[in-house]
Amino acid sequence: MFLLDDLLLAPARGLMSVFRNIYNAAQEEIAHEAESIRNQLSEMYVLLETGQVTEEEFDRSERELLERLEQIDARDRADGVAEDEDVADDDDEDDEDDEDSEETAGDAAYD
């Protein structure tokens, strides 16, 4: 019976593995994007100090880069809140399942 279950669930497990890898790759890309933006900001500060860019160019570039960083941070915070809610929902469902199994066990003791 378990062998049959394993055979039937193998495609679903493989697909979940693919989705998990895609999700992890996307998370890495987002992390590298934030790091890249910070490096660009550092370069802009160096260019400003050496006089290679004007104050206006620096302000415009800095504003754009900071806005992108804020968007990434907001997205990360939203993902963190959503993950926390998912964990809390899963905990609630587990509690309900525990209560149901306790009631069933109690009913069986009286029979």
C-alpha positions as MATLAB code, in Angstrom:
seq = 'MFLLDDLLLAPARGLMSVFRNIYNAAQEEIAHEAESIRNQLSEMYVLLETGQVTEEEFDRSERELLERLEQIDARDRADGVAEDEDVADDDDEDDEDDEDSEETAGDAAYD';
ca = [
       0.000    0.000    0.000;
       2.767    2.453    0.922;
       4.674    1.644   -2.254;
       1.592    2.444   -4.305;
       1.168    5.732   -2.415;
       4.803    6.617   -3.082;
       4.417    5.880   -6.777;
       1.254    7.939   -7.085;
       2.669   10.897   -5.163;
       6.080   10.936   -6.882;
       5.034   13.380   -9.659;
       3.537   15.782   -7.119;
       6.673   15.653   -4.972;
       8.839   16.289   -8.017;
       6.712   19.253   -9.014;
       6.869   20.660   -5.484;
      10.652   20.323   -5.594;
      10.752   22.330   -8.829;
       8.527   25.058   -7.333;
      10.681   25.157   -4.198;
      13.825   25.633   -6.318;
      12.196   28.430   -8.331;
      11.098   30.173   -5.120;
      14.594   29.920   -3.624;
      16.183   31.272   -6.822;
      13.771   34.228   -6.814;
      14.579   34.977   -3.163;
      18.310   34.913   -3.917;
      17.803   37.252   -6.866;
      15.893   39.707   -4.674;
      18.632   39.594   -2.043;
      21.294   40.224   -4.687;
      19.222   43.049   -6.149;
      19.240   44.873   -2.811;
      22.980   44.326   -2.459;
      23.529   45.615   -5.990;
      21.529   48.769   -5.267;
      23.576   49.426   -2.119;
      26.773   49.056   -4.161;
      25.434   51.513   -6.749;
      24.683   53.987   -3.950;
      28.243   53.659   -2.661;
      29.584   54.258   -6.155;
      27.387   57.344   -6.513;
      28.773   58.757   -3.251;
      32.323   58.223   -4.520;
      31.482   59.866   -7.850;
      29.972   62.846   -6.033;
      32.986   63.254   -3.759;
      35.402   63.093   -6.697;
      33.316   65.610   -8.654;
      32.500   63.270  -11.512;
      28.739   63.866  -11.118;
      26.860   67.007  -10.245;
      24.755   67.428   -7.138;
      21.560   67.259   -9.222;
      22.582   64.027  -10.960;
      23.514   62.510   -7.637;
      20.201   63.522   -6.024;
      18.184   62.075   -8.908;
      20.111   58.777   -8.932;
      20.059   58.501   -5.151;
      16.298   59.082   -5.036;
      15.671   56.370   -7.655;
      17.939   53.861   -5.918;
      16.448   54.546   -2.489;
      12.920   54.128   -3.871;
      13.875   50.739   -5.306;
      15.400   49.726   -1.966;
      12.236   50.785   -0.149;
      10.127   48.710   -2.556;
      12.292   45.655   -1.883;
      12.102   46.211    1.891;
       8.322   46.652    1.737;
       7.983   43.462   -0.298;
      10.194   41.586    2.205;
       8.117   42.866    5.139;
       4.886   41.893    3.378;
       6.277   38.412    2.676;
       7.331   38.076    6.307;
       3.866   39.050    7.568;
       2.188   36.649    5.137;
       4.480   33.802    6.235;
       3.776   34.583    9.898;
       0.019   34.494    9.238;
       0.356   31.176    7.409;
       2.214   29.678   10.358;
      -0.428   30.995   12.777;
      -3.226   29.556   10.613;
      -1.472   26.184   10.504;
      -1.124   26.220   14.301;
      -4.856   26.923   14.691;
      -5.729   24.030   12.398;
      -3.429   21.717   14.367;
      -5.124   22.737   17.613;
      -8.552   21.943   16.152;
      -7.312   18.556   14.955;
      -5.939   17.811   18.435;
      -9.278   18.686   20.038;
     -11.154   16.440   17.591;
      -8.841   13.509   18.271;
      -9.167   14.016   22.048;
     -12.973   13.960   21.779;
     -12.865   10.803   19.674;
     -10.497    9.125   22.146;
     -12.766   10.133   25.040;
     -15.863    8.769   23.277;
     -14.116    5.464   22.622;
     -13.272    5.114   26.319;
     -16.958    5.330   27.274;
     -18.048    2.703   24.722;
];
